[in-house]
Amino acid sequence: MIPRFKPSIGSAELVALVAPPADAVERFERAFATRFGCTEGIAFSYGRTALWALLQALGIEGSEVIVPAYTCSVVAHAVTLSRNSCRFVDADLFDYNMDLDRVADAISPRTRMIVATHLFGFPLDTVRLADIVADAEQRYGNKIWVVQDCAHAFGARRAGRLVSAEPDIALFGLNVSKSMTSVFGGMLTTSNRELASKVRAWRDGHLRAPSPLKPVLRRAYLIAVAAAFQDDVYRVVRWLQDETSVLNRLTKEYHLDDRISFPGDFAEPMIATEAAVGLVQLARYDGFEQCRQANARFYTTTIVPPRGWQMPPLVEGATYSHFPVRVPNRAMVMHGFLRRGIQLGEVIQYSVPHMSSYGPAAAADYPNSLFCSRHTINLPVHSDLTDDDRQRVVDAVEAMRRSMSPDEARVAVSGRLS
Ligand SMILES: *Cc1c(COP(=O)(O)O)cnc(C)c1O
């Protein structure tokens, strides 16, 4: 079974769990910031906690924050739970990112922050966004903070420059589904020292100490994850998850449509155990990125897309945390791949403003976001993929293309997507 994503956890990560140095978090912050082009790193228990803390450290409350409509729901939750409101901007169908043409219109006198997500590793045009923001700041006379959300785009570059190094501050998530992991965890990086000390002081003054049991739980979790992704175990895990309700409850918990809430330990700091794993993964990060980029290039140059399929663009500097493809009938495609032992992700299978906790949004309000949420699949691009795995994915697409009935092909061409 080729899993839809797979963290690369080896013996070095497991060894790191044993006796993490007391200053592991500070060391991870420094090394992480340096790798991603910044001077300051501030670690948290989750990426969402980092954004939630940043808003409060800046004293932003009762304000509007611009958030992509098509992104991870925890971003919107962090805005809401810090007592601010989201102003959503629809996606651009080219690279799934927030449509910059719509950002200027979304800015109001109450806007204090823009979360610029580089979705699936596609770098947003940071220069153009900075111009839009500078104009709006002039017009309204407020500072508008820009957060480069790099949770999918750790080393992504635009015109050769790391997007994480662009002003004002970058946000990362480090759970096991990301391009590198520190078990859980989140990070802010910036080269603005004043901002960094403000956020760090807020964090140190407000987060509560983790329970003494936490290092044990985190260790057990990472070992369980490493075991679960062993091929024979993964078959069972997948079966439990997709065909029974045993694991379903746990995984669905992450995105409960009707509830805006965070895990019980979200307001705690990152612990040394997590940082020690993060340090090992950081040293391996360049290799992970090269593998993902090579896998994306391989798919782009090898796959002949079936009618109606929209392949992602090949973008210089993109990190391909995912390889999103839009297909007419997602359920059918996913089922077809599963029969061939390939699990596909749905990536982001919701449009945030259409979720019941943020809605009601009409279908016409954020049409691209809704469209992407219904038609996107994710071909596996993780760094542990073998040449043989990649070829199997390509073969599965080819088999699907050949077996397409004339009817299906006609539906695809006329654009009547289900
Ligand atoms: C994962 C993710 C985050 C942070 O997630 P946490 O699970 O809270 O660490 C932020 N933004 C995006 C786009 C993400 O995918």
PDBQT file of the ligand as one rigid body, heavy atoms in Angstrom, charges set to zero:
ROOT
HETATM    1  C1  LIG A 501      -0.972  22.450   9.226  1.00  0.00    +0.000 C 
HETATM    2  C2  LIG A 501      -1.194  23.868   8.893  1.00  0.00    +0.000 A 
HETATM    3  C3  LIG A 501      -1.020  24.887   9.848  1.00  0.00    +0.000 A 
HETATM    4  C4  LIG A 501      -0.656  24.646  11.293  1.00  0.00    +0.000 C 
HETATM    5  O1  LIG A 501      -1.219  23.497  11.770  1.00  0.00    +0.000 OA
HETATM    6  P1  LIG A 501      -1.051  22.854  13.232  1.00  0.00    +0.000 P 
HETATM    7  O2  LIG A 501      -1.710  21.523  13.030  1.00  0.00    +0.000 OA
HETATM    8  O3  LIG A 501      -1.782  23.722  14.169  1.00  0.00    +0.000 OA
HETATM    9  O4  LIG A 501       0.390  22.743  13.548  1.00  0.00    +0.000 OA
HETATM   10  C5  LIG A 501      -1.182  26.198   9.414  1.00  0.00    +0.000 A 
HETATM   11  N1  LIG A 501      -1.501  26.479   8.132  1.00  0.00    +0.000 NA
HETATM   12  C6  LIG A 501      -1.686  25.521   7.187  1.00  0.00    +0.000 A 
HETATM   13  C7  LIG A 501      -2.008  25.918   5.790  1.00  0.00    +0.000 C 
HETATM   14  C8  LIG A 501      -1.545  24.181   7.551  1.00  0.00    +0.000 A 
HETATM   15  O5  LIG A 501      -1.739  23.232   6.618  1.00  0.00    +0.000 OA
ENDROOT
TORSDOF 0
